[in-house]
Amino acid sequence: MAFVEAPQTLEEVAAVPCQVNGPCLLNVVFGGKTPAVDLRDAEALGYRLAIVPGLLVQCVVGICEEKLAELKAIGRHPAPPKDVTVREMFQRVGAGEWDDLRLRFQPDSPTRKAAE
């Protein structure tokens, strides 16, 4: 797979898949050298994969800074940006997958006693 890094124009973005004999990956960085391109258009141009490596980290850092500034300004826990319960938050990060292990290795677990 050809890793396409920082084409400067939309014409260059379009030209690469035509010149490469094989699949192409487009690296898209917000504010980077690659021009803003709709990922559906990139697919139509022949890109097999597009990555946005900084998207989530940039968003997390930005919202963390906003919420910490809000905490400092109002002096109490600010509302989360999306109404997600604590339980839902843990489920989203895979807590449910650990429940069986936690129960299995709990000192008074029937599952653990049966295995011993």
Secondary structure, DSSP 8 states (H G I E B T S, - for coil): -EEE---SSHHHHHHHHHH-SS-EEEE--TTSSS----HHHHHHHT-SEEE-TTHHHHHHHHHHHHHHHHHHHHSS----SS---HHHHHHHTTHHHHHHHHHHTSTT-HHHHHH-
